[in-house]
Amino acid sequence: MVLIYLHGKKTMATSMLALGLMSGTSMDGIDAALIKTDGKTIDCFGPTCSTTYSAKERALLMQAINIAKDIKNREDRSGVLGEAEEFITQAHGQIVIDLMQREGLKSKDVDIIGFHGQTVFHKPEDGLTVQIGDGAQLAKLTGIDVVSDFRAQDMKAGGQGAPLAPVFHRALQQYSNAREITVCVNIGGISNITWISNDNEMLAFDTGPGNVLLDAWCQRHLNQPYDLDGVLASSGKVSETVLATLLADPYYRRSPPKSLEKTYFDLNALATLSVEEGAATLAAFTAQTIAMSLTHMPQPPAKWIICGGGRLNAAIMKELRLRLNAPVISAEEAGFSGDDIEAQAFGYLAVRTLRGLPLTFPGTTGVASPVSGGVVHRVKEAS
């Protein structure tokens, strides 16, 4: 068995080499990451790889999301949904092949792939979540067993189906030997937090927008996919009036469990603002909705660890430091790779699926009792 070390502890005999894949709500591309784990503890992190979607590919995914608003059957792959699923599957297959070739790995060296796919619809109040991506086809393309469809079992059991990363955040906390109350914040398209107590209890939920609105603002006004380094948002002044309007949505005060989808948001309230003012206000909006999560925490954290693309936005990080009552640090400052945590998480979750361990918990999705999940696709069955 191949052992790969980025940094880590001695690999245990019962551990597996997993390859996690993630295409998030920002729809900027795919992240792939290798991780060695037994599904409980993290032994070590391995090499990573990423790819960026073209404008045409992002447009296809956005078209699929718009069509999926009317979906009634989560197995529906008619029309554009089928085209988008084929693209997602092929693109994920290619990044797996690229990473393995670069690292000199064979299919037999990797025990499992964790394949999240691309969320095109998520409406927990209707008990419906749809991630496109064909796990059986990916197993055939790569020659590696695949776990996909991580959210459905939780929703069948009455959970929100999101967020899924908290149990991995807890494993990161244990890996770093932290002994303090910590909050991990993932700022992707949507922002979500995981509160972790010093005895490893978890509370998690979606707080509000991450980069989704700021990305859309930049695309609308500048024809750019996002606000690089937060330069645009840093150049503007926050409109407190518009910010108050945005924060009036009752979602931000609702007690968890709760989760959001990308299409929940729009830019209508910002119509009167300049490009710079709008960007600054949206950065403050993301930060303030994260800060409002404090009201739901049993105890305030000793520190906030920021993951995802939002940690690279200087305006969002500045606003977070202004609004939070404890040190705010990036994933890198905590010793992790902020770009790779979600991909690593799905490798970790895939191993938990194989071992029958729960993925979601009452404190993370609101499910009544811990629930495992994921569907396993074996290469021998896909061939």
C-alpha positions as CSV (number, residue, x, y, z in Angstrom):
1,M,0.0,0.0,0.0
2,V,1.3,3.4,-0.9
3,L,1.9,5.8,1.9
4,I,1.8,9.6,1.2
5,Y,2.9,12.2,3.6
6,L,2.3,15.9,3.4
7,H,2.6,16.1,7.1
8,G,1.1,13.8,9.6
9,K,1.3,11.0,12.1
10,K,2.3,7.4,11.6
11,T,-0.1,5.7,9.3
12,M,-2.2,3.0,11.0
13,A,-2.7,-0.5,9.4
14,T,-6.4,-0.1,9.3
15,S,-6.3,3.2,7.5
16,M,-7.3,3.8,3.9
17,L,-6.0,6.1,1.2
18,A,-9.0,8.1,0.1
19,L,-9.3,10.7,-2.7
20,G,-11.9,13.4,-2.0
21,L,-13.5,15.5,-4.7
22,M,-15.4,18.7,-4.3
23,S,-17.2,21.1,-6.7
24,G,-18.9,23.7,-4.4
25,T,-21.6,26.3,-4.7
26,S,-19.2,28.9,-6.0
27,M,-18.9,26.7,-9.1
28,D,-15.3,27.9,-9.8
29,G,-13.9,24.4,-10.4
30,I,-13.0,21.1,-8.8
31,D,-10.7,20.3,-5.9
32,A,-9.1,16.9,-5.4
33,A,-7.2,15.8,-2.3
34,L,-5.7,12.6,-1.0
35,I,-6.0,11.8,2.7
36,K,-5.0,8.8,4.9
37,T,-7.6,8.0,7.5
38,D,-9.4,5.2,9.3
39,G,-12.6,7.3,9.2
40,K,-12.2,8.5,12.8
41,T,-8.7,10.0,13.1
42,I,-6.6,11.7,10.4
43,D,-3.2,10.0,9.8
44,C,-1.9,12.4,7.2
45,F,-2.7,14.6,4.3
46,G,-1.6,13.9,0.8
47,P,-1.1,15.7,-2.5
48,T,-3.9,17.9,-4.0
49,C,-5.0,19.2,-7.4
50,S,-7.5,21.7,-8.7
51,T,-9.0,22.7,-12.0
52,T,-11.0,25.7,-13.0
53,Y,-14.2,25.7,-14.9
54,S,-14.4,27.8,-18.1
55,A,-17.1,30.5,-18.5
56,K,-18.9,28.1,-20.9
57,E,-18.8,25.3,-18.3
58,R,-20.0,27.6,-15.5
59,A,-22.9,28.7,-17.8
60,L,-23.9,25.1,-18.3
61,L,-24.0,24.4,-14.5
62,M,-25.9,27.6,-13.9
63,Q,-28.4,26.6,-16.6
64,A,-28.8,23.2,-14.8
65,I,-29.4,25.0,-11.5
66,N,-32.1,27.2,-13.0
67,I,-33.9,24.2,-14.5
68,A,-33.6,22.2,-11.3
69,K,-35.7,24.8,-9.5
70,D,-38.8,22.9,-10.9
71,I,-37.5,19.4,-10.3
72,K,-39.9,17.0,-8.6
73,N,-37.9,13.7,-8.8
74,R,-34.3,13.8,-7.6
75,E,-33.4,11.1,-10.2
76,D,-34.5,13.4,-13.1
77,R,-31.7,14.0,-15.5
78,S,-33.6,15.1,-18.6
79,G,-32.3,17.7,-21.0
80,V,-29.6,20.0,-19.6
81,L,-29.5,18.2,-16.3
82,G,-28.2,15.1,-18.1
83,E,-25.7,17.1,-20.1
84,A,-24.4,18.8,-17.0
85,E,-24.2,15.5,-15.2
86,E,-22.1,14.0,-18.0
87,F,-19.8,17.0,-17.9
88,I,-19.4,16.9,-14.1
89,T,-18.6,13.1,-14.2
90,Q,-16.1,13.4,-17.0
91,A,-14.4,16.5,-15.4
92,H,-14.1,14.7,-12.1
93,G,-12.7,11.6,-13.7
94,Q,-10.1,13.7,-15.5
95,I,-8.9,15.4,-12.4
96,V,-8.6,12.0,-10.6
97,I,-6.5,10.6,-13.5
98,D,-4.4,13.8,-13.6
99,L,-3.6,13.7,-9.9
100,M,-2.8,10.0,-10.0
101,Q,-0.5,10.3,-13.0
102,R,1.3,13.2,-11.5
103,E,1.9,11.3,-8.3
104,G,2.7,8.0,-9.9
105,L,-0.3,6.2,-8.4
106,K,-2.2,3.3,-9.8
107,S,-5.9,2.6,-9.3
108,K,-5.1,-0.2,-6.9
109,D,-3.2,2.3,-4.6
110,V,-6.4,4.3,-3.8
111,D,-9.0,2.6,-1.7
112,I,-11.9,4.9,-2.3
113,I,-13.1,8.1,-3.9
114,G,-15.5,10.5,-2.1
115,F,-17.5,12.2,-4.9
116,H,-19.8,15.0,-3.8
117,G,-20.9,16.0,-7.3
118,Q,-22.5,19.4,-8.0
119,T,-25.5,20.5,-6.0
120,V,-28.2,21.9,-8.3
121,F,-31.1,21.9,-5.9
122,H,-31.3,21.8,-2.1
123,K,-34.6,22.4,-0.4
124,P,-34.7,20.7,3.0
125,E,-38.2,21.9,3.8
126,D,-39.4,19.7,0.9
127,G,-37.0,16.9,1.8
128,L,-35.3,17.2,-1.6
129,T,-31.6,17.6,-2.5
130,V,-30.0,16.9,-5.9
131,Q,-26.3,16.5,-6.6
132,I,-25.5,15.7,-10.2
133,G,-22.6,13.3,-11.0
134,D,-22.7,9.6,-11.8
135,G,-20.8,7.7,-9.2
136,A,-21.0,4.4,-11.1
137,Q,-19.6,6.0,-14.2
138,L,-16.8,7.6,-12.2
139,A,-15.9,4.2,-10.8
140,K,-15.7,2.9,-14.3
141,L,-13.6,5.8,-15.6
142,T,-11.1,5.7,-12.8
143,G,-11.0,2.0,-11.8
144,I,-11.6,3.0,-8.1
145,D,-14.6,2.4,-5.9
146,V,-16.7,5.5,-5.4
147,V,-19.0,6.8,-2.6
148,S,-21.5,9.5,-3.8
149,D,-24.9,10.9,-2.8
150,F,-23.9,11.8,0.7
151,R,-26.9,13.9,1.7
152,A,-30.0,11.9,0.8
153,Q,-30.0,9.5,3.8
154,D,-29.8,12.4,6.3
155,M,-32.8,14.1,4.6
156,K,-34.8,10.9,4.6
157,A,-34.2,10.7,8.3
158,G,-35.5,14.3,8.8
159,G,-32.2,16.2,8.7
160,Q,-31.3,19.3,6.6
161,G,-28.8,17.3,4.5
162,A,-26.2,20.0,5.2
163,P,-23.6,20.9,6.3
164,L,-21.6,17.7,5.9
165,A,-18.1,18.8,6.8
166,P,-18.5,19.2,10.6
167,V,-17.4,15.7,11.6
168,F,-14.3,16.3,9.5
169,H,-13.8,19.7,11.2
170,R,-13.9,17.8,14.5
171,A,-11.3,15.4,13.2
172,L,-9.1,18.4,12.3
173,Q,-9.5,19.7,15.8
174,Q,-8.4,16.4,17.2
175,Y,-5.5,16.2,14.7
176,S,-4.2,19.5,15.8
177,N,-4.5,18.5,19.5
178,A,-6.6,21.7,20.2
179,R,-8.1,21.9,23.7
180,E,-10.2,25.0,23.3
181,I,-13.6,25.9,21.9
182,T,-13.2,26.6,18.2
183,V,-15.3,27.6,15.3
184,C,-14.5,26.5,11.7
185,V,-16.0,28.8,9.1
186,N,-16.2,27.7,5.5
187,I,-16.8,30.7,3.2
188,G,-17.6,29.2,-0.2
189,G,-20.7,30.2,-2.1
190,I,-22.6,29.7,1.1
191,S,-21.0,30.2,4.5
192,N,-21.4,27.6,7.2
193,I,-19.9,27.2,10.6
194,T,-18.9,24.3,12.9
195,W,-18.7,25.1,16.6
196,I,-16.6,22.5,18.4
197,S,-16.5,22.3,22.2
198,N,-13.5,21.3,24.1
199,D,-15.1,17.9,24.6
200,N,-15.8,17.5,20.9
201,E,-19.5,18.3,20.8
202,M,-20.6,19.9,17.5
203,L,-23.1,22.5,16.4
204,A,-23.2,23.4,12.7
205,F,-25.4,25.3,10.2
206,D,-25.4,27.6,7.2
207,T,-25.0,31.2,8.4
208,G,-25.9,32.9,5.1
209,P,-24.1,34.0,1.9
210,G,-20.4,33.4,1.5
211,N,-19.1,34.6,-1.9
212,V,-22.2,33.9,-3.9
213,L,-23.5,37.5,-3.9
214,L,-20.2,39.2,-4.2
215,D,-19.3,36.9,-7.1
216,A,-22.6,37.7,-8.8
217,W,-22.0,41.4,-8.3
218,C,-18.6,41.2,-9.9
219,Q,-19.9,39.2,-12.8
220,R,-22.8,41.7,-13.4
221,H,-20.8,44.9,-13.2
222,L,-17.2,44.0,-14.1
223,N,-17.6,40.7,-16.1
224,Q,-15.2,39.2,-13.7
225,P,-15.9,35.9,-11.9
226,Y,-15.0,37.2,-8.4
227,D,-13.4,40.0,-6.4
228,L,-9.8,39.0,-6.5
229,D,-8.2,39.5,-3.1
230,G,-11.2,41.7,-2.0
231,V,-9.7,44.7,-3.9
232,L,-13.1,46.0,-5.1
233,A,-14.8,45.5,-1.7
234,S,-11.9,47.2,0.1
235,S,-12.3,50.3,-2.1
236,G,-15.9,51.0,-1.2
237,K,-17.9,52.2,1.8
238,V,-20.5,50.0,3.4
239,S,-24.1,51.2,3.1
240,E,-25.5,50.6,6.6
241,T,-29.1,51.2,5.3
242,V,-28.8,48.5,2.6
243,L,-27.0,46.2,5.0
244,A,-29.8,46.5,7.5
245,T,-32.3,45.6,4.8
246,L,-30.3,42.5,3.9
247,L,-30.0,41.5,7.5
248,A,-33.8,41.8,8.1
249,D,-34.4,38.4,6.5
250,P,-35.7,36.1,9.3
251,Y,-33.4,33.3,8.3
252,Y,-30.4,34.9,10.1
253,R,-32.2,34.8,13.4
254,R,-33.8,31.4,13.0
255,S,-32.4,28.8,15.4
256,P,-30.5,25.9,13.8
257,P,-30.7,23.3,12.3
258,K,-30.9,25.3,9.0
259,S,-29.3,25.3,5.6
260,L,-29.5,27.3,2.4
261,E,-29.1,26.9,-1.3
262,K,-27.5,29.3,-3.8
263,T,-30.7,30.5,-5.4
264,Y,-32.0,31.8,-2.0
265,F,-30.2,35.1,-2.6
266,D,-30.6,38.0,-5.0
267,L,-29.0,41.5,-5.5
268,N,-32.3,43.5,-5.6
269,A,-31.6,45.5,-2.4
270,L,-28.3,46.8,-3.9
271,A,-29.8,48.4,-7.0
272,T,-29.0,52.0,-5.9
273,L,-25.4,51.4,-4.9
274,S,-22.2,52.0,-6.9
275,V,-20.1,49.1,-7.8
276,E,-17.6,49.7,-4.9
277,E,-20.4,50.4,-2.4
278,G,-22.2,47.2,-3.4
279,A,-19.1,45.1,-3.0
280,A,-18.2,46.6,0.4
281,T,-21.7,46.1,1.6
282,L,-21.8,42.5,0.5
283,A,-18.5,41.7,2.2
284,A,-19.9,43.2,5.4
285,F,-23.2,41.2,4.9
286,T,-21.2,37.9,4.7
287,A,-19.2,38.8,7.9
288,Q,-22.2,40.0,9.9
289,T,-24.3,36.9,9.2
290,I,-21.4,34.8,10.4
291,A,-21.1,37.0,13.5
292,M,-24.8,36.6,14.2
293,S,-24.2,32.8,14.5
294,L,-22.8,33.6,18.0
295,T,-26.3,33.9,19.4
296,H,-26.8,30.2,18.8
297,M,-23.6,28.9,20.4
298,P,-23.6,27.4,23.9
299,Q,-20.3,29.2,24.6
300,P,-18.3,31.7,22.6
301,P,-15.2,30.3,20.9
302,A,-11.6,31.0,21.7
303,K,-10.8,31.4,18.0
304,W,-12.4,31.4,14.5
305,I,-10.6,29.4,11.7
306,I,-11.6,30.6,8.2
307,C,-11.6,28.2,5.3
308,G,-12.7,28.4,1.7
309,G,-12.2,31.1,-0.9
310,G,-13.6,33.8,1.4
311,R,-10.5,33.7,3.5
312,L,-8.6,35.2,0.6
313,N,-10.9,38.3,0.4
314,A,-9.2,41.0,2.5
315,A,-12.5,42.9,2.9
316,I,-14.4,39.9,4.3
317,M,-11.5,39.1,6.7
318,K,-11.3,42.7,7.9
319,E,-15.0,42.8,8.5
320,L,-14.9,39.5,10.4
321,R,-12.1,40.8,12.7
322,L,-14.2,43.9,13.4
323,R,-17.3,42.0,14.2
324,L,-16.1,38.9,16.1
325,N,-15.0,38.7,19.7
326,A,-12.0,36.4,19.4
327,P,-9.0,35.9,17.1
328,V,-9.8,35.3,13.4
329,I,-7.2,33.2,11.6
330,S,-7.0,31.6,8.2
331,A,-6.8,27.8,7.8
332,E,-3.2,28.1,6.9
333,E,-2.4,29.9,10.1
334,A,-4.1,27.0,11.9
335,G,-1.9,24.5,10.0
336,F,-4.3,23.4,7.3
337,S,-4.9,24.0,3.6
338,G,-7.9,26.2,3.2
339,D,-8.3,25.4,-0.4
340,D,-8.4,21.7,0.2
341,I,-10.4,21.1,3.4
342,E,-13.7,20.3,1.6
343,A,-12.1,17.9,-0.8
344,Q,-10.3,16.2,2.1
345,A,-13.6,16.1,4.0
346,F,-15.3,14.0,1.3
347,G,-12.4,11.6,1.2
348,Y,-12.7,11.2,5.0
349,L,-16.5,10.9,4.7
350,A,-16.2,8.2,2.1
351,V,-14.1,6.1,4.5
352,R,-16.7,6.7,7.2
353,T,-19.4,5.4,4.8
354,L,-17.4,2.2,4.1
355,R,-17.1,1.7,7.9
356,G,-20.7,2.4,8.6
357,L,-19.9,5.4,10.8
358,P,-22.3,8.4,11.0
359,L,-21.8,11.4,8.8
360,T,-24.4,13.7,10.4
361,F,-25.6,14.3,13.9
362,P,-28.4,16.1,15.7
363,G,-26.2,19.1,16.3
364,T,-25.1,19.4,12.6
365,T,-28.2,18.7,10.5
366,G,-31.0,18.4,13.1
367,V,-31.4,14.7,12.4
368,A,-32.9,12.8,15.4
369,S,-30.0,10.5,15.8
370,P,-26.6,10.1,14.1
371,V,-27.0,8.9,10.5
372,S,-24.5,7.3,8.1
373,G,-25.0,7.9,4.4
374,G,-23.5,7.7,0.9
375,V,-24.0,5.2,-1.9
376,V,-21.1,2.9,-2.7
377,H,-20.3,2.1,-6.4
378,R,-18.0,-0.8,-6.8
379,V,-15.7,-1.0,-9.9
380,K,-16.7,-4.6,-10.5
381,E,-20.3,-3.7,-10.6
382,A,-19.8,-0.6,-12.9
383,S,-17.8,-2.6,-15.5
